[in-house]
Amino acid sequence: MTKWVCPPRSSSGQERTDMVMRDTASNDTVDRTRRTRDDATELADVVVRIAGGDVDSFAELYDRTCAGVYGITLQVLRDAGFAEAVTEEIYLEVWRTAGKFDPSRGSVLSWLIDMTYARAIERARLERSRTDRGSHSQLMTGPP
């Protein structure tokens, strides 16, 4: 199994911090709107190919979105190790559920962001619960 390292790096070796790579040199609003729409359509096509088992399309989606997904998980969890693990879980979920993606309900990015927040919050609650149980059991048994 491939170990995905996040966040991805561009060909220049710099970390990417955006959800989708875009040419930001242009300040033309119409051009940016067209590119955003094209990006959304292109990502929807990528997810369709992922649903068909296309590993290269999965890698493309990962490369284009991982920095944003990882950034959200890190912001919610405040722990790089947990953020990496949750990011990996999210992309496994993408692989398994790509066929359920419905572009009429929203963009690929909104689907990913919703999935990311839900999974990160779920993990934060789980870790908080584990911490609370550990504190409670220590109170009950006393110090070693």
C-alpha positions, 0 to 999 in steps of 0.5 A: 500500500502506498503511504501518502505524504501530506501536504504534497509539494509542487514540482518546485519543491514548495509546499502547496497550501491551496485546495486546487492549484490555480494561476493567481497572477490574473486579477480578472474576476471573469477569468477566475470565475471561469477557471473555478467553474472549469476546476469544479467540472474537472474535479467532478470528472476526476471523481467519476474516474476514481469511482471506476477504479482509476488510481491515477485519477485518485492520485490527481485528486489527492495532489490537488486537494491534500494540502487543504484537507490536511490543513483543515484536519490540523486546524481542528485537531491541533496535532500533526500525527492525528491530522495525518491519520485523519487525512489518510482516512478521508482519502480512503473514504473518497476511494470507497465512496467516489461512486456516491458523489452527486455533483447536483448536491455540490462540488467535489471541494464542498464534498471533501470539506464536509467529509473532512470536518466531519471526520476531524470533529469525530476524531477530536471527540474520540480523543477527548473521550479517551482522555476523559476516561483516562483521567476518570480511571486515574481518579478512581484508582489513585496515583501508582 
